[in-house]
Amino acid sequence: MTCVLGMIVERELEIRNFVKTKYYKIIGEFENMKAEWKVDEESTYFNSPQLYNESGFKKEEDAKEFIQNIKNKIAIVEEVKKSKQKENPPLLFNLAEIQNECSKKFKIKSDETLNIIQNLYEKKLVTYPRTDARVLSTAVAKEITKNLNGLSKFQDEEIKKYIQKMIQEKYSTNLIKTKYVNDSKITDHYAIIPTGQGLENYEKLDELQKQVYKLIVKRFLSIFYPPAEFSKVSVTIKVDTERFYQSGKVCTKQGYLEILKPEKETEENNLEILKSLKKGQELRIVSMDTKEAETSPPNRYNSGSIILAMENAGKLIEDETLREQIKGAGIGTSSTRAEIIKKLEKIQYIQINNKTQIITPTFLGESIYEIIKKSMEDLLNPKLTASWEKGLEMVAKKEIKPEEFMEKLKKFIETKIGKLVIKM
């Protein structure tokens, strides 16, 4: 609880003390397309103190001087890079992932999500919810057609459509050699998936429970669908010693995105114009303009993102693949994280906005944080709590003896209390 409070207060202080910094980008328009300037080693401005970052100047007058220096030069297409990209369906839900998803989609608290999925589990609609795993075991994967056959009886038009397509297109149901099956990443329970049973209970659910159930079903069905495919074109335009960049990407085959529709549609971004360009082609410079930009403070945690940050020992990692790679020792467990947040709210150390699910510390919470920071700062470090969780996991796996773990913990407590007594 202490280190989670620390994470929330520190994020709030970071936002409160954040000072926006303006900087100025350069946007060039070249015959029906725009491209953005970025510095590189050949640039006149490489390592220049006038730059704020690789794509902007600190002062508007320096940006305008840049434009004056190159606006009458010749623009040449230096490179046109065309590529095909494939994107596989995401891994299945564990409790942290679906809590984050429900917080974003339905604006509900993590403990409410857990209660809903627990109810679905008790009605035999989904598998055990308190799990950290996002994959299936080999044994479950071998029997997965039972789940699919059960779901085929689900009287929901949208879900029926997805299953019928699987049958018509003869999508493989063999998951054994895919990233969705990995026995080494499962401790007690595998990912949350629909059982294909208990469908007679579906109509008794309230609307929110139905939506959460369908979220789990759709994530499950998506792993049997082919990858989404994209066509991408990246263009580099050289003007004297400076380079401008533009790229476009368009989805050519929906694949699994037919089920998990993205919240933001992929922009075509003048793809056809970019594709038509040829290396060595001269382009007319239509205009050069400065574009004001500014730095942004970090986002506050919400009831979903805080769970992900706890799972990753205080790091809020947006990229799903990276999140899965570094996962190891977190704060709390899948069973306790929502309860930690709930308790912090109950004792009025934090408050959660019901409409947005944004979390902020209370005056009391900030006061407690300040006292701990001055007296026993280590307790605010998520890595400390994560190391204890890791130690307990090692005890459970018989990698170390319980006595060894307890001895280290005892020494830590004695040292810290000793220092605290001296301070007082």
JODA-V355133 format. One record per residue. RES is the residue in three letters. PHI is phi in degrees with one decimal (* if undefined). D_LAST is the distance of its C-alpha to the last C-alpha in Angstrom with 1 decimal. Layout:
<<RES & PHI & D_LAST> <RES & PHI & D_LAST>>
This chain:
<<MET & * & 23.8> <THR & -64.3 & 20.6> <CYS & -72.8 & 22.5> <VAL & -69.2 & 25.5> <LEU & -58.7 & 23.6> <GLY & -59.3 & 22.3> <MET & -59.7 & 26.0> <ILE & -70.4 & 27.2> <VAL & -66.9 & 24.7> <GLU & -62.5 & 25.1> <ARG & -64.4 & 28.9> <GLU & -64.7 & 28.7> <LEU & -66.6 & 26.9> <GLU & -61.4 & 29.4> <ILE & -67.8 & 32.3> <ARG & -63.9 & 30.9> <ASN & -93.3 & 30.5> <PHE & -71.5 & 33.7> <VAL & -113.9 & 36.4> <LYS & -65.8 & 40.0> <THR & -119.2 & 42.1> <LYS & -87.1 & 45.9> <TYR & -146.7 & 48.2> <TYR & -127.1 & 51.9> <LYS & -89.5 & 53.9> <ILE & -115.8 & 57.6> <ILE & -113.8 & 59.9> <GLY & -105.2 & 63.4> <GLU & -107.2 & 66.3> <PHE & -125.7 & 69.1> <GLU & 40.9 & 72.1> <ASN & 73.4 & 70.7> <MET & -145.6 & 67.3> <LYS & -111.7 & 64.0> <ALA & -142.7 & 61.8> <GLU & -108.0 & 58.5> <TRP & -76.8 & 58.0> <LYS & -138.6 & 55.4> <VAL & -75.7 & 55.0> <ASP & -142.0 & 56.0> <GLU & -64.4 & 56.8> <GLU & -85.6 & 60.3> <SER & -68.3 & 59.1> <THR & -60.2 & 59.5> <TYR & -98.8 & 55.9> <PHE & -59.7 & 54.4> <ASN & 63.1 & 51.0> <SER & -74.9 & 51.8> <PRO & -68.0 & 48.9> <GLN & -73.5 & 50.7> <LEU & -84.2 & 49.6> <TYR & -86.3 & 46.6> <ASN & -150.4 & 47.1> <GLU & -66.5 & 50.1> <SER & -126.5 & 51.9> <GLY & -157.1 & 51.1> <PHE & -99.6 & 51.1> <LYS & -68.5 & 48.4> <LYS & -117.2 & 51.0> <GLU & -64.7 & 54.0> <GLU & -64.7 & 56.3> <ASP & -68.3 & 55.7> <ALA & -65.4 & 56.5> <LYS & -69.5 & 59.7> <GLU & -65.8 & 60.7> <PHE & -56.3 & 60.4> <ILE & -61.3 & 62.7> <GLN & -59.4 & 65.2> <ASN & -72.9 & 65.4> <ILE & -120.8 & 66.3> <LYS & -63.9 & 67.9> <ASN & -102.7 & 71.4> <LYS & -84.5 & 71.0> <ILE & -89.1 & 72.4> <ALA & -100.2 & 70.3> <ILE & -127.8 & 71.1> <VAL & -72.1 & 69.9> <GLU & -86.6 & 68.4> <GLU & -153.5 & 67.4> <VAL & -125.5 & 67.9> <LYS & -110.4 & 66.0> <LYS & -107.3 & 67.0> <SER & -147.6 & 65.1> <LYS & -109.3 & 64.9> <GLN & -125.6 & 61.6> <LYS & -120.0 & 60.9> <GLU & -130.9 & 57.9> <ASN & -80.8 & 57.3> <PRO & -58.7 & 56.0> <PRO & -69.4 & 52.2> <LEU & -66.2 & 50.7> <LEU & -71.6 & 50.6> <PHE & -78.5 & 47.8> <ASN & -104.0 & 44.7> <LEU & -66.1 & 42.4> <ALA & -61.4 & 40.1> <GLU & -65.5 & 43.2> <ILE & -75.8 & 45.0> <GLN & -64.5 & 41.9> <ASN & -65.1 & 41.7> <GLU & -64.0 & 45.5> <CYS & -69.6 & 45.5> <SER & -63.8 & 42.7> <LYS & -71.7 & 44.9> <LYS & -78.4 & 48.3> <PHE & -112.1 & 47.6> <LYS & 55.6 & 44.3> <ILE & -120.0 & 42.8> <LYS & -73.6 & 39.4> <SER & -62.8 & 38.7> <ASP & -69.3 & 38.5> <GLU & -68.1 & 41.8> <THR & -59.6 & 43.4> <LEU & -60.4 & 42.3> <ASN & -62.1 & 43.8> <ILE & -64.7 & 47.0> <ILE & -70.7 & 47.4> <GLN & -61.3 & 46.5> <ASN & -64.1 & 49.4> <LEU & -63.4 & 51.7> <TYR & -65.6 & 50.9> <GLU & -66.0 & 51.6> <LYS & -90.6 & 54.9> <LYS & 64.4 & 55.7> <LEU & -83.5 & 55.9> <VAL & -133.1 & 53.2> <THR & -80.5 & 51.5> <TYR & -56.5 & 48.0> <PRO & -81.5 & 45.5> <ARG & -81.6 & 42.1> <THR & -133.7 & 42.9> <ASP & -97.4 & 41.5> <ALA & -80.3 & 44.9> <ARG & -116.6 & 47.3> <VAL & -130.5 & 50.2> <LEU & -105.6 & 52.7> <SER & -83.1 & 53.5> <THR & -60.0 & 56.9> <ALA & -62.0 & 58.0> <VAL & -67.9 & 57.2> <ALA & -61.1 & 58.9> <LYS & -67.4 & 62.0> <GLU & -107.2 & 62.3> <ILE & -65.5 & 61.3> <THR & -63.6 & 64.9> <LYS & -64.0 & 64.2> <ASN & -63.7 & 61.5> <LEU & -66.3 & 63.8> <ASN & -62.6 & 66.8> <GLY & -65.0 & 64.8> <LEU & -65.4 & 63.6> <SER & -63.8 & 67.2> <LYS & -91.9 & 67.9> <PHE & -70.6 & 65.2> <GLN & -87.8 & 67.1> <ASP & -125.7 & 65.2> <GLU & -59.1 & 67.4> <GLU & -64.4 & 64.9> <ILE & -66.1 & 63.8> <LYS & -58.9 & 67.4> <LYS & -61.5 & 68.3> <TYR & -67.0 & 65.8> <ILE & -69.4 & 66.9> <GLN & -60.6 & 70.6> <LYS & -65.8 & 70.0> <MET & -56.7 & 68.4> <ILE & -70.9 & 71.6> <GLN & -61.5 & 74.0> <GLU & -85.3 & 72.4> <LYS & 57.1 & 71.9> <TYR & -67.0 & 68.3> <SER & -68.5 & 67.1> <THR & -107.1 & 64.9> <ASN & -85.9 & 64.2> <LEU & -99.4 & 60.5> <ILE & -50.4 & 60.2> <LYS & -99.4 & 60.1> <THR & -105.0 & 58.1> <LYS & -71.2 & 54.4> <TYR & -85.7 & 54.1> <VAL & -128.6 & 54.4> <ASN & -159.7 & 51.9> <ASP & -62.0 & 51.1> <SER & -70.5 & 48.4> <LYS & -98.7 & 46.3> <ILE & -116.8 & 46.5> <THR & -98.3 & 44.1> <ASP & -99.7 & 44.9> <HIS & -136.0 & 46.6> <TYR & -88.0 & 48.7> <ALA & -60.5 & 48.7> <ILE & -80.8 & 49.4> <ILE & -136.6 & 53.2> <PRO & -71.4 & 55.9> <THR & -80.7 & 57.5> <GLY & 84.7 & 60.9> <GLN & -114.7 & 60.9> <GLY & 66.9 & 60.1> <LEU & -65.1 & 61.9> <GLU & -66.9 & 63.4> <ASN & -89.5 & 60.0> <TYR & -60.4 & 59.6> <GLU & -66.7 & 61.5> <LYS & -81.3 & 59.3> <LEU & -75.4 & 56.2> <ASP & -79.5 & 55.0> <GLU & -61.5 & 55.5> <LEU & -65.6 & 51.9> <GLN & -61.8 & 52.1> <LYS & -63.4 & 55.5> <GLN & -65.8 & 54.2> <VAL & -65.9 & 51.3> <TYR & -61.3 & 53.8> <LYS & -65.1 & 56.1> <LEU & -61.1 & 53.3> <ILE & -67.6 & 52.8> <VAL & -62.9 & 56.6> <LYS & -67.4 & 57.2> <ARG & -62.5 & 54.5> <PHE & -64.9 & 56.1> <LEU & -65.3 & 59.7> <SER & -62.4 & 58.8> <ILE & -71.2 & 58.2> <PHE & -92.7 & 61.9> <TYR & -84.8 & 63.0> <PRO & -70.1 & 63.8> <PRO & -63.3 & 61.6> <ALA & -78.1 & 61.8> <GLU & -120.1 & 63.7> <PHE & -129.7 & 63.3> <SER & -108.3 & 65.4> <LYS & -128.5 & 63.5> <VAL & -129.1 & 64.9> <SER & -116.4 & 62.9> <VAL & -122.2 & 64.7> <THR & -115.4 & 64.0> <ILE & -114.8 & 65.9> <LYS & -104.6 & 66.1> <VAL & -125.3 & 66.8> <ASP & 59.8 & 67.4> <THR & -99.0 & 64.2> <GLU & -109.0 & 62.1> <ARG & -124.2 & 61.6> <PHE & -117.1 & 61.3> <TYR & -128.3 & 60.3> <GLN & -150.0 & 61.2> <SER & -144.0 & 61.2> <GLY & -139.0 & 62.5> <LYS & -142.9 & 62.0> <VAL & -139.3 & 63.9> <CYS & -77.6 & 63.9> <THR & -97.3 & 67.3> <LYS & -138.3 & 66.7> <GLN & -64.7 & 64.3> <GLY & 54.2 & 63.9> <TYR & -66.0 & 60.8> <LEU & -66.5 & 60.0> <GLU & -61.1 & 62.8> <ILE & -92.7 & 60.4> <LEU & -98.2 & 57.0> <LYS & -60.8 & 58.1> <PRO & -66.7 & 55.7> <GLU & -65.3 & 53.9> <LYS & -115.3 & 55.2> <GLU & -67.3 & 58.7> <THR & -66.4 & 59.3> <GLU & -80.5 & 60.9> <GLU & -70.5 & 64.2> <ASN & 52.7 & 63.4> <ASN & 53.7 & 66.9> <LEU & -58.3 & 67.3> <GLU & -64.6 & 71.2> <ILE & -64.2 & 71.1> <LEU & -62.6 & 68.8> <LYS & -64.2 & 71.0> <SER & -77.9 & 74.0> <LEU & -72.9 & 72.7> <LYS & -121.6 & 74.2> <LYS & -59.1 & 72.7> <GLY & 89.8 & 74.2> <GLN & -69.2 & 75.2> <GLU & -84.4 & 75.0> <LEU & -123.4 & 73.2> <ARG & -81.2 & 73.7> <ILE & -81.9 & 70.5> <VAL & -77.3 & 70.7> <SER & -161.1 & 67.6> <MET & -133.1 & 64.3> <ASP & -134.7 & 61.4> <THR & -91.0 & 57.7> <LYS & -130.4 & 55.4> <GLU & -73.6 & 52.1> <ALA & -130.6 & 49.1> <GLU & -148.0 & 45.4> <THR & -70.7 & 42.3> <SER & -119.6 & 40.6> <PRO & -71.6 & 37.0> <PRO & -66.6 & 36.1> <ASN & -78.3 & 36.9> <ARG & -68.5 & 34.5> <TYR & -69.5 & 34.2> <ASN & -115.8 & 36.5> <SER & -67.6 & 36.5> <GLY & -94.8 & 38.7> <SER & -67.2 & 37.3> <ILE & -66.8 & 33.7> <ILE & -64.4 & 35.2> <LEU & -63.3 & 36.8> <ALA & -64.5 & 33.7> <MET & -66.1 & 31.9> <GLU & -62.6 & 34.9> <ASN & -108.6 & 34.6> <ALA & 53.0 & 30.8> <GLY & 90.7 & 30.0> <LYS & -100.1 & 33.2> <LEU & -90.0 & 35.7> <ILE & -104.3 & 38.9> <GLU & -74.3 & 42.0> <ASP & -73.0 & 44.6> <GLU & -62.0 & 45.5> <THR & -65.0 & 46.9> <LEU & -63.6 & 43.9> <ARG & -57.3 & 41.6> <GLU & -68.1 & 43.6> <GLN & -69.1 & 43.6> <ILE & -92.9 & 39.8> <LYS & -61.1 & 38.8> <GLY & -162.7 & 37.1> <ALA & -118.6 & 33.5> <GLY & -117.6 & 32.3> <ILE & -99.4 & 29.6> <GLY & 71.6 & 30.7> <THR & -128.0 & 34.4> <SER & -57.3 & 37.5> <SER & -78.5 & 37.0> <THR & -108.2 & 33.4> <ARG & -60.5 & 32.9> <ALA & -63.0 & 34.6> <GLU & -68.5 & 32.7> <ILE & -62.3 & 29.3> <ILE & -62.9 & 30.6> <LYS & -60.6 & 32.0> <LYS & -69.5 & 28.8> <LEU & -59.9 & 26.8> <GLU & -72.6 & 29.6> <LYS & -64.1 & 29.7> <ILE & -88.3 & 26.1> <GLN & 64.0 & 26.8> <TYR & -89.6 & 24.5> <ILE & -135.5 & 27.7> <GLN & -132.3 & 31.3> <ILE & -119.9 & 34.6> <ASN & -71.1 & 37.7> <ASN & -63.9 & 40.5> <LYS & -80.4 & 43.2> <THR & -103.8 & 41.7> <GLN & 67.0 & 39.0> <ILE & -72.3 & 36.7> <ILE & -104.8 & 33.0> <THR & -133.6 & 30.5> <PRO & -78.6 & 26.9> <THR & -87.2 & 26.3> <PHE & -60.1 & 24.0> <LEU & -62.3 & 21.8> <GLY & -60.0 & 21.9> <GLU & -66.9 & 21.1> <SER & -64.5 & 18.0> <ILE & -60.3 & 16.7> <TYR & -57.8 & 17.6> <GLU & -62.7 & 15.7> <ILE & -64.3 & 12.4> <ILE & -66.0 & 13.2> <LYS & -60.5 & 14.5> <LYS & -82.2 & 11.3> <SER & -108.1 & 9.1> <MET & -147.0 & 11.9> <GLU & -58.1 & 15.1> <ASP & -54.3 & 17.3> <LEU & -66.7 & 17.8> <LEU & -87.1 & 19.6> <ASN & -85.2 & 22.1> <PRO & -57.1 & 25.4> <LYS & -65.7 & 26.4> <LEU & -65.5 & 23.7> <THR & -59.8 & 24.9> <ALA & -63.1 & 28.5> <SER & -67.3 & 28.0> <TRP & -65.4 & 27.0> <GLU & -59.7 & 30.1> <LYS & -64.2 & 32.1> <GLY & -61.5 & 31.0> <LEU & -63.6 & 32.0> <GLU & -64.5 & 35.3> <MET & -65.1 & 35.9> <VAL & -63.9 & 35.4> <ALA & -60.5 & 37.8> <LYS & -87.4 & 40.3> <LYS & 63.0 & 39.9> <GLU & -82.3 & 39.0> <ILE & -135.0 & 36.0> <LYS & -82.9 & 35.3> <PRO & -54.9 & 32.8> <GLU & -62.0 & 31.2> <GLU & -63.5 & 30.7> <PHE & -64.9 & 28.9> <MET & -64.4 & 26.7> <GLU & -63.7 & 25.8> <LYS & -64.3 & 24.6> <LEU & -65.8 & 22.6> <LYS & -62.7 & 21.0> <LYS & -63.5 & 20.1> <PHE & -60.6 & 18.5> <ILE & -63.9 & 16.4> <GLU & -61.5 & 15.4> <THR & -63.5 & 14.5> <LYS & -67.7 & 12.5> <ILE & -65.4 & 10.5> <GLY & -58.5 & 10.1> <LYS & -65.0 & 8.8> <LEU & -67.2 & 6.3> <VAL & -63.2 & 5.1> <ILE & -62.7 & 5.5> <LYS & -61.4 & 3.8> <MET & -71.7 & 0.0>>
